[in-house]
Amino acid sequence: MLNNKKDLKIAALAAFLIALLAIPIINNLGLPPFLKSFGTLGISTALFIFTVAGFLLLNFLSRWFPILRQITKFTIVGGLNTFLDFAVLNFLIASSGMVSGAGFGFSKGISFIVATINSYFWNRHWTFESRNREE
């Protein structure tokens, strides 16, 4: 049983964002031959399903190992941040055409900052939220 249905909704939102951000990344990287039959949308859908299923499984196991709940949230946020970082970097490379040198370093810096801000927001408001916050 879920301790909080809000957590499932947030995990599903994060899983959806991961799947959505994976689409242009997969397209830009190209698929290896053994994955071509699944296609970009198939792989993206699998990422969504595995993220939500992993959340449900580890949330269930957190009955006996309570720390798993927070580790699961932290892992989902980390995955979302990784895909966001790559997606922003791919977008900046595609729009600027700079794939090396200072231009690439600047693009990577921007993508890192965006992912770090995203990480701060998700971890503060979901992963490590305080139920008794005094603000």
LOGU-753339 format. One record per residue: residue in one letter; chain; x, y, z of N, C-alpha, C in turn. Coordinates in Angstrom, 1 decimal. Example, Ala and Ser with C-alpha at 12.3 -4.5 7.8 and 13.67 -1.06 7.14 Angstrom:
BEGIN
- A,A,13.2,-5.7,7.8,12.3,-4.5,7.8,13.2,-3.3,7.8
- S,A,12.8,-2.2,7.1,13.7,-1.1,7.1,12.9,0.0,7.9
***
This chain:
BEGIN
- M,A,0.8,-1.2,0.0,0.0,0.0,0.0,0.9,1.2,0.0
- L,A,0.5,2.2,-0.8,1.3,3.5,-0.8,1.0,4.3,0.4
- N,A,2.1,4.8,1.0,1.9,5.7,2.1,1.2,7.0,1.7
- N,A,1.4,7.4,0.4,0.9,8.7,0.0,0.7,8.6,-1.5
- K,A,-0.6,8.7,-1.9,-0.9,8.6,-3.4,-0.3,9.8,-4.1
- K,A,0.0,10.9,-3.4,0.6,12.0,-4.1,2.0,11.6,-4.6
- D,A,2.7,10.7,-3.9,4.0,10.3,-4.3,3.9,9.5,-5.6
- L,A,2.9,8.7,-5.8,2.7,7.9,-7.0,2.5,8.8,-8.2
- K,A,1.7,9.9,-7.9,1.4,10.8,-9.0,2.7,11.6,-9.4
- I,A,3.4,12.0,-8.4,4.7,12.7,-8.7,5.7,11.8,-9.4
- A,A,5.8,10.5,-9.0,6.7,9.5,-9.6,6.2,9.3,-11.1
- A,A,4.9,9.2,-11.3,4.4,9.1,-12.7,4.7,10.3,-13.5
- L,A,4.6,11.5,-12.9,5.0,12.7,-13.6,6.5,12.7,-14.0
- A,A,7.3,12.3,-13.0,8.7,12.3,-13.3,9.0,11.2,-14.4
- A,A,8.4,10.1,-14.3,8.5,9.0,-15.3,8.1,9.5,-16.7
- F,A,7.0,10.2,-16.8,6.6,10.8,-18.0,7.6,11.8,-18.6
- L,A,8.1,12.6,-17.7,9.1,13.6,-18.2,10.4,12.9,-18.7
- I,A,10.8,11.8,-18.0,12.0,11.1,-18.4,11.7,10.5,-19.8
- A,A,10.5,9.9,-20.0,10.2,9.3,-21.3,10.2,10.3,-22.4
- L,A,9.6,11.5,-22.1,9.5,12.5,-23.0,10.9,13.1,-23.4
- L,A,11.7,13.3,-22.4,13.1,13.8,-22.7,14.0,12.8,-23.4
- A,A,13.6,11.5,-23.2,14.4,10.5,-23.8,14.3,10.4,-25.4
- I,A,13.1,10.9,-25.9,12.8,10.8,-27.3,13.9,11.5,-28.2
- P,A,14.1,12.8,-27.9,15.1,13.4,-28.8,16.5,12.9,-28.6
- I,A,16.8,12.5,-27.3,18.1,11.9,-27.0,18.4,10.6,-27.8
- I,A,17.4,9.7,-27.8,17.5,8.5,-28.5,17.6,8.7,-30.0
- N,A,16.8,9.7,-30.5,16.9,10.0,-31.9,18.3,10.5,-32.3
- N,A,18.9,11.4,-31.5,20.2,11.9,-31.8,21.3,10.9,-31.7
- L,A,21.1,10.0,-30.8,22.2,9.0,-30.6,22.1,7.9,-31.7
- G,A,20.9,7.6,-32.2,20.7,6.5,-33.1,20.6,5.2,-32.3
- L,A,19.9,4.3,-32.8,19.6,3.1,-32.1,20.6,2.0,-32.6
- P,A,21.1,1.2,-31.7,21.9,0.0,-32.1,21.0,-1.0,-32.8
- P,A,21.5,-1.8,-33.7,20.7,-2.8,-34.4,19.7,-3.6,-33.6
- F,A,20.2,-4.1,-32.4,19.3,-4.9,-31.6,18.1,-4.2,-31.0
- L,A,18.1,-2.8,-31.0,17.1,-2.0,-30.4,16.2,-1.4,-31.5
- K,A,16.6,-1.5,-32.7,15.8,-0.8,-33.8,14.3,-1.3,-33.9
- S,A,14.1,-2.6,-33.6,12.8,-3.1,-33.6,11.8,-2.5,-32.6
- F,A,12.4,-2.0,-31.5,11.6,-1.4,-30.4,11.2,0.0,-30.8
- G,A,12.1,0.7,-31.5,11.9,2.1,-31.9,12.0,3.1,-30.8
- T,A,12.0,4.3,-31.1,12.2,5.4,-30.1,11.1,5.4,-29.1
- L,A,9.8,5.4,-29.6,8.7,5.4,-28.7,8.6,4.2,-27.8
- G,A,9.0,3.0,-28.4,9.0,1.8,-27.6,10.0,1.9,-26.4
- I,A,11.1,2.4,-26.7,12.1,2.5,-25.6,11.7,3.6,-24.6
- S,A,11.1,4.7,-25.1,10.7,5.7,-24.2,9.5,5.2,-23.3
- T,A,8.6,4.5,-23.9,7.5,3.9,-23.1,8.1,2.9,-22.1
- A,A,9.0,2.1,-22.5,9.7,1.2,-21.5,10.3,1.9,-20.3
- L,A,10.9,3.1,-20.6,11.5,3.9,-19.5,10.4,4.3,-18.6
- F,A,9.3,4.7,-19.1,8.1,5.1,-18.3,7.7,4.0,-17.4
- I,A,7.4,2.8,-18.0,6.9,1.7,-17.3,7.9,1.2,-16.2
- F,A,9.2,1.1,-16.6,10.2,0.7,-15.6,10.3,1.6,-14.4
- T,A,10.2,2.9,-14.7,10.3,3.9,-13.6,9.1,3.8,-12.7
- V,A,7.9,3.7,-13.2,6.8,3.6,-12.3,6.8,2.2,-11.6
- A,A,7.1,1.1,-12.3,7.1,-0.2,-11.7,8.2,-0.2,-10.6
- G,A,9.3,0.3,-10.9,10.4,0.4,-9.9,9.9,1.2,-8.6
- F,A,9.3,2.3,-8.8,8.7,3.0,-7.7,7.8,2.2,-6.9
- L,A,6.8,1.5,-7.6,5.8,0.7,-6.9,6.5,-0.4,-6.1
- L,A,7.4,-1.1,-6.7,8.1,-2.2,-6.1,8.9,-1.8,-4.8
- L,A,9.7,-0.7,-5.0,10.5,-0.3,-3.9,9.7,0.4,-2.8
- N,A,8.6,1.0,-3.2,7.7,1.6,-2.2,7.0,0.5,-1.4
- F,A,6.7,-0.6,-2.0,6.2,-1.8,-1.3,7.2,-2.3,-0.3
- L,A,8.5,-2.5,-0.8,9.6,-3.0,0.0,9.9,-2.0,1.2
- S,A,9.5,-0.8,1.0,9.9,0.2,2.1,9.1,-0.1,3.4
- R,A,8.1,-1.0,3.3,7.4,-1.4,4.5,8.4,-2.0,5.5
- W,A,9.3,-2.7,5.0,10.3,-3.4,5.8,11.7,-2.7,5.9
- F,A,11.9,-1.9,4.9,13.2,-1.1,4.8,12.8,0.3,4.5
- P,A,12.4,1.1,5.5,11.8,2.5,5.3,12.8,3.4,4.5
- I,A,14.1,3.2,4.6,15.0,4.1,3.8,14.8,4.0,2.3
- L,A,14.3,2.8,1.9,14.1,2.6,0.4,13.2,3.6,-0.2
- R,A,12.2,4.1,0.6,11.3,5.1,0.0,12.0,6.4,-0.4
- Q,A,12.9,6.9,0.4,13.6,8.1,0.1,14.7,7.8,-1.0
- I,A,15.3,6.6,-0.9,16.3,6.3,-2.0,15.7,6.2,-3.3
- T,A,14.4,5.6,-3.4,13.7,5.5,-4.6,13.4,6.9,-5.2
- K,A,12.9,7.8,-4.4,12.6,9.1,-4.8,13.9,9.8,-5.3
- F,A,15.0,9.7,-4.6,16.3,10.3,-5.0,16.8,9.7,-6.3
- T,A,16.6,8.4,-6.5,17.0,7.8,-7.8,16.2,8.3,-8.9
- I,A,14.9,8.4,-8.7,14.0,8.9,-9.8,14.4,10.4,-10.2
- V,A,14.6,11.2,-9.2,15.0,12.6,-9.4,16.3,12.6,-10.1
- G,A,17.3,11.8,-9.7,18.6,11.7,-10.4,18.5,11.3,-11.8
- G,A,17.6,10.3,-12.1,17.4,9.9,-13.5,16.7,11.0,-14.3
- L,A,15.8,11.7,-13.7,15.1,12.9,-14.4,16.2,13.9,-14.7
- N,A,17.0,14.2,-13.8,18.1,15.2,-14.0,19.1,14.9,-15.0
- T,A,19.4,13.6,-15.1,20.3,13.1,-16.1,19.7,13.3,-17.5
- F,A,18.5,12.9,-17.7,17.8,13.1,-19.0,17.6,14.6,-19.3
- L,A,17.3,15.4,-18.3,17.1,16.8,-18.6,18.5,17.4,-19.0
- D,A,19.5,17.1,-18.3,20.9,17.6,-18.7,21.2,17.2,-20.1
- F,A,21.0,15.9,-20.5,21.3,15.5,-21.9,20.4,16.2,-22.9
- A,A,19.1,16.3,-22.5,18.2,17.0,-23.5,18.5,18.4,-23.7
- V,A,18.8,19.2,-22.7,19.2,20.6,-22.8,20.5,20.7,-23.6
- L,A,21.4,19.8,-23.3,22.7,19.8,-24.1,22.5,19.5,-25.5
- N,A,21.7,18.5,-25.8,21.3,18.2,-27.2,20.7,19.3,-27.9
- F,A,19.7,20.0,-27.3,19.1,21.1,-27.8,20.0,22.3,-28.2
- L,A,20.9,22.5,-27.2,21.9,23.6,-27.4,22.9,23.3,-28.5
- I,A,23.3,22.0,-28.6,24.2,21.6,-29.7,23.5,21.7,-31.0
- A,A,22.2,21.3,-31.1,21.5,21.3,-32.3,21.2,22.8,-32.8
- S,A,21.0,23.6,-31.8,20.7,25.0,-32.2,21.9,25.9,-32.5
- S,A,23.0,25.5,-31.9,24.3,26.3,-32.1,25.2,25.6,-33.1
- G,A,25.2,24.3,-33.2,26.1,23.6,-34.1,27.5,23.4,-33.5
- M,A,27.7,23.9,-32.2,29.0,23.7,-31.6,29.1,22.4,-30.8
- V,A,30.0,21.5,-31.3,30.1,20.2,-30.7,31.5,20.1,-30.0
- S,A,32.3,21.1,-30.0,33.6,21.0,-29.3,34.0,22.4,-29.0
- G,A,35.1,22.5,-28.1,35.7,23.8,-27.8,34.9,24.5,-26.7
- A,A,35.1,25.8,-26.7,34.5,26.7,-25.7,33.0,26.7,-25.8
- G,A,32.5,26.6,-27.1,31.0,26.6,-27.3,30.3,25.4,-26.7
- F,A,31.0,24.3,-26.8,30.4,23.1,-26.2,30.5,23.2,-24.7
- G,A,31.6,23.7,-24.1,31.8,23.9,-22.7,30.7,24.8,-22.1
- F,A,30.4,25.9,-22.9,29.3,26.8,-22.4,28.0,26.1,-22.4
- S,A,27.7,25.3,-23.5,26.4,24.6,-23.6,26.3,23.6,-22.4
- K,A,27.4,22.9,-22.2,27.4,21.9,-21.1,27.2,22.6,-19.7
- G,A,27.8,23.7,-19.6,27.6,24.5,-18.3,26.1,24.9,-18.1
- I,A,25.5,25.3,-19.2,24.1,25.7,-19.1,23.2,24.5,-18.8
- S,A,23.5,23.4,-19.5,22.7,22.2,-19.2,22.9,21.7,-17.8
- F,A,24.1,21.8,-17.3,24.4,21.4,-15.9,23.6,22.3,-14.9
- I,A,23.6,23.6,-15.1,22.9,24.5,-14.2,21.4,24.2,-14.2
- V,A,20.9,24.0,-15.4,19.4,23.7,-15.5,19.1,22.4,-14.7
- A,A,19.9,21.4,-14.9,19.7,20.1,-14.2,19.9,20.3,-12.7
- T,A,20.8,21.1,-12.3,21.1,21.3,-10.9,19.9,22.1,-10.2
- I,A,19.4,23.1,-10.9,18.2,23.8,-10.4,17.0,22.8,-10.3
- N,A,16.8,22.0,-11.3,15.7,21.0,-11.3,15.9,20.0,-10.1
- S,A,17.1,19.6,-9.9,17.4,18.7,-8.8,17.1,19.3,-7.5
- Y,A,17.5,20.5,-7.3,17.2,21.2,-6.0,15.7,21.3,-5.8
- F,A,15.0,21.7,-6.8,13.5,21.8,-6.7,12.9,20.5,-6.3
- W,A,13.1,19.4,-7.1,12.5,18.1,-6.9,13.0,17.5,-5.5
- N,A,14.2,17.6,-5.2,14.7,17.0,-3.9,14.2,17.8,-2.7
- R,A,14.1,19.1,-2.8,13.6,19.9,-1.7,12.1,19.7,-1.5
- H,A,11.3,19.6,-2.6,9.9,19.5,-2.4,9.3,18.1,-2.4
- W,A,10.1,17.1,-2.8,9.5,15.8,-2.9,10.4,14.8,-2.1
- T,A,11.7,14.7,-2.5,12.5,13.6,-1.9,12.7,13.8,-0.4
- F,A,13.1,15.0,0.0,13.5,15.3,1.4,12.5,16.3,2.0
- E,A,11.3,16.2,1.6,10.3,17.2,2.1,10.1,16.9,3.6
- S,A,9.9,18.0,4.3,9.7,17.9,5.8,8.2,18.1,6.0
- R,A,7.6,17.2,6.8,6.2,17.3,7.1,5.9,18.4,8.1
- N,A,6.9,18.7,8.9,6.7,19.8,9.9,7.5,21.0,9.6
- R,A,7.6,21.4,8.3,8.3,22.6,7.9,7.7,23.8,8.5
- E,A,8.6,24.7,9.1,8.1,26.0,9.6,8.7,27.0,8.7
- E,A,7.8,27.6,7.8,8.2,28.7,6.9,7.3,29.9,7.0
***
